[in-house]
Amino acid sequence: MLLESVGEDMKTLRIVTKAYAGRDGELTSVLQYVFQSVVLGQRGERELALLLQRIAADEMRHLQIVGSLITRLGAPPIYSACPPYPVGYYSASCVNYAKETDEMLSADVAAEENSIKTYAAMLEEMANPAAAEVVLSIMKEEQEHLRLLRRHHKGATSRA
């Protein structure tokens, strides 16, 4: 990653902040996948629980990367929809708390699709090549998450 070559850039900062702790950002993804993994694990759906746990770990790494990017761009990585301003603090009410497997997977597929669209839109706006490389690497991992979730979602709906 080219984080080391990213310097202060307020325009790029405004573009990437929504991916951090916004309603549909990486923090929501981490919390949602952890919640689902725990619920599914308790129900004995071990394979899916482990997959979601692995995706949660990826999303946590994305959160750390975007937080580092925000810092390099010139703001503290506070859990707000609009760093560096201490307003609109993150709320766990952003997490989808569905308890049925099919509803969980539907929410996850929709969230990953939205995340990919958001990152693609960021790339279109961005004039900072180093930051764009960071965003592109995260977007590629989100595409892999979507592929895995769709595969499991089809399996969940075909069993019904």
C-alpha positions as CSV (number, residue, x, y, z in Angstrom):
1,M,0.0,0.0,0.0
2,L,1.1,3.5,-0.6
3,L,-0.1,5.0,2.7
4,E,3.5,6.3,3.3
5,S,3.2,8.5,0.2
6,V,-0.1,10.0,1.1
7,G,0.0,13.6,2.4
8,E,-2.5,16.1,3.6
9,D,-5.3,16.6,1.1
10,M,-8.6,17.9,2.3
11,K,-10.5,17.2,-0.9
12,T,-9.6,13.5,-0.8
13,L,-10.3,13.5,2.9
14,R,-13.9,14.6,2.3
15,I,-14.2,11.8,-0.3
16,V,-13.0,8.9,1.9
17,T,-14.5,9.7,5.2
18,K,-17.8,8.1,4.4
19,A,-16.0,4.7,4.2
20,Y,-14.8,5.0,7.8
21,A,-17.5,5.4,10.3
22,G,-20.5,6.5,8.2
23,R,-23.7,4.7,8.3
24,D,-22.5,2.2,5.6
25,G,-18.8,2.4,6.5
26,E,-16.2,-0.1,7.6
27,L,-17.1,0.2,11.3
28,T,-20.7,-0.9,10.6
29,S,-19.4,-3.8,8.5
30,V,-17.1,-5.0,11.4
31,L,-19.9,-4.8,14.0
32,Q,-22.5,-6.4,11.7
33,Y,-20.3,-9.4,10.8
34,V,-19.2,-10.0,14.4
35,F,-22.9,-9.9,15.5
36,Q,-23.9,-12.3,12.8
37,S,-21.0,-14.7,13.5
38,V,-21.9,-14.9,17.2
39,V,-25.6,-15.5,16.5
40,L,-24.9,-18.1,13.8
41,G,-22.2,-19.8,15.9
42,Q,-24.6,-20.2,18.8
43,R,-27.1,-21.7,16.4
44,G,-24.6,-24.3,15.2
45,E,-24.1,-22.8,11.8
46,R,-20.4,-23.1,12.2
47,E,-19.2,-22.9,8.6
48,L,-21.1,-19.6,7.9
49,A,-20.2,-18.2,11.3
50,L,-16.5,-18.8,10.5
51,L,-16.8,-17.2,7.1
52,L,-18.5,-14.1,8.6
53,Q,-15.8,-14.0,11.3
54,R,-13.1,-14.0,8.6
55,I,-14.9,-11.2,6.7
56,A,-15.2,-9.2,9.9
57,A,-11.4,-9.5,10.4
58,D,-10.9,-8.2,6.8
59,E,-13.3,-5.3,7.5
60,M,-11.5,-4.5,10.7
61,R,-8.3,-4.3,8.7
62,H,-10.1,-2.0,6.2
63,L,-11.2,0.2,9.1
64,Q,-7.6,0.5,10.2
65,I,-6.4,1.3,6.7
66,V,-9.1,3.9,6.1
67,G,-8.4,5.4,9.6
68,S,-4.7,5.6,8.7
69,L,-5.5,7.1,5.3
70,I,-7.7,9.8,7.1
71,T,-4.8,10.5,9.4
72,R,-2.3,10.8,6.5
73,L,-4.8,13.1,4.7
74,G,-4.8,15.5,7.7
75,A,-7.6,14.5,10.2
76,P,-7.9,12.4,13.4
77,P,-9.7,9.2,12.7
78,I,-12.6,9.8,15.1
79,Y,-15.8,7.6,14.8
80,S,-17.8,10.3,13.1
81,A,-19.5,10.5,9.7
82,C,-17.4,13.5,9.0
83,P,-14.0,13.6,10.5
84,P,-12.2,15.9,11.5
85,Y,-15.4,17.4,13.0
86,P,-16.6,15.9,16.2
87,V,-20.2,15.7,15.1
88,G,-22.4,12.9,13.9
89,Y,-20.7,10.4,16.1
90,Y,-21.1,6.8,15.1
91,S,-24.1,4.8,16.5
92,A,-24.4,1.1,16.6
93,S,-28.0,1.6,15.4
94,C,-26.4,1.5,11.9
95,V,-25.9,-2.3,12.3
96,N,-28.6,-4.6,10.8
97,Y,-29.6,-6.9,13.6
98,A,-31.5,-9.5,11.5
99,K,-31.5,-12.9,13.2
100,E,-32.6,-15.2,10.4
101,T,-29.8,-16.5,8.2
102,D,-31.4,-15.6,4.9
103,E,-32.1,-12.0,6.1
104,M,-28.5,-11.7,7.4
105,L,-27.1,-12.8,4.1
106,S,-29.4,-10.5,2.1
107,A,-28.4,-7.6,4.2
108,D,-24.7,-8.5,3.8
109,V,-24.9,-8.9,0.0
110,A,-26.7,-5.5,-0.2
111,A,-24.1,-3.9,2.0
112,E,-21.2,-5.3,0.0
113,E,-22.8,-4.2,-3.2
114,N,-23.2,-0.7,-1.8
115,S,-19.7,-0.6,-0.5
116,I,-18.3,-1.5,-3.9
117,K,-20.4,1.2,-5.5
118,T,-19.2,3.7,-2.9
119,Y,-15.6,2.9,-3.4
120,A,-16.0,3.0,-7.2
121,A,-17.6,6.5,-6.9
122,M,-14.7,7.6,-4.7
123,L,-12.2,6.5,-7.3
124,E,-14.0,8.5,-9.9
125,E,-13.8,11.6,-7.8
126,M,-10.3,11.1,-6.5
127,A,-7.3,12.9,-8.0
128,N,-4.8,11.5,-5.5
129,P,-3.2,8.4,-7.0
130,A,-1.7,7.1,-3.8
131,A,-5.0,7.3,-1.9
132,A,-6.8,5.8,-5.0
133,E,-4.5,2.8,-4.9
134,V,-5.4,2.2,-1.2
135,V,-9.2,2.5,-2.0
136,L,-8.9,0.2,-5.0
137,S,-7.2,-2.5,-3.0
138,I,-10.0,-2.4,-0.4
139,M,-12.6,-2.4,-3.2
140,K,-11.1,-5.6,-4.6
141,E,-11.4,-7.3,-1.3
142,E,-15.1,-6.2,-1.0
143,Q,-15.7,-7.8,-4.4
144,E,-14.3,-11.1,-3.0
145,H,-16.6,-10.8,0.0
146,L,-19.6,-10.3,-2.3
147,R,-18.7,-13.4,-4.3
148,L,-18.4,-15.5,-1.1
149,L,-21.6,-14.1,0.4
150,R,-23.6,-14.7,-2.8
151,R,-22.4,-18.3,-2.9
152,H,-23.6,-18.9,0.6
153,H,-26.8,-16.9,0.1
154,K,-27.8,-19.1,-2.9
155,G,-27.1,-22.1,-0.7
156,A,-29.3,-20.7,2.1
157,T,-32.2,-19.9,-0.2
158,S,-32.0,-23.2,-2.0
159,R,-32.4,-25.1,1.3
160,A,-35.6,-23.3,2.2
